[in-house]
Amino acid sequence: MKKLYIFLLCSLFTLSASAQESIIGDINYSLLQKYIELARLNFPRTKIFEARAESAKTAIPINAVSYLDIFNVSYFYRPDKKSDVLNPINPYTVNGFQFGVSLNLGNFLQKPYIGKKARADYKIAQLEAQEYDMSLGTEVKRRYYAYIEQLGQLKVNTQSVQDNKNVAENLKYKFEKGEISLEVYNQSRINLAAANTAKITSEVSYLTAKDALEEIVGKPLAEVK
């Protein structure tokens, strides 16, 4: 009978610790989608990729405008007094604007390729941003599933503590009446201590998973409805 009691106590602890068989029913997909959207909006690394794409895009018109570098415009003023002229050797420089062209053939021939490279860099930046957007969504899902897992485990371990506490109190009463041995009663206390330890461990794991999810979402989960 004593061995049967101990066996039943150990079985109770094992069953309590593994009571939840699935977390799929706890997943809220609409809430998960909100988390993903918030991560895209708030997570700093997303802004880095967006800024990088915008910077690459800006290089395209800059290269287009650089074709005007070969042209130059000057304004000359010829004073009435020859002593004040701009060019004593040629004092007849006229007032007004003068236009000129200065062509560096090497730089000029490079410009089409520079423009092509700017467009390619912009395309790469866009693709990198798209790739990161996909990986960000996957990371949010991973952290959310881990959060749901730890929340479920915490519920199981909390219930296990309550179950083992009830059993320990009941067996304490029976032990005091001499209906069970000290070994059986001690086993119930061991089970309760183990259940409390498992609960504390799961609380830490739950808080860690919650913090990780809030980090990527960018706001407390309680504020997301």
Secondary structure, 3 states (H helix, E strand, C coil): CHHHHHHHHHHHHHHHHCCCCCCHHHCCHHHHHHHHHHHHHHCHHHHHHHHHHHHHHHHHHHHHHHHHHHEEEEEECCCCCHHHCCCCCCCCCCCEEEEEECCCHHHHHHHHHHHHHHHHHHHHHHHHHHHHHHHHHHHHHHHHHHHHHHHHHHHHHHHHHHHHHHHHHHHHHHHHCCCCCHHHHHHHHHHHHHHHHHHHHHHHHHHHHHHHHHHHHCCCHHHCC
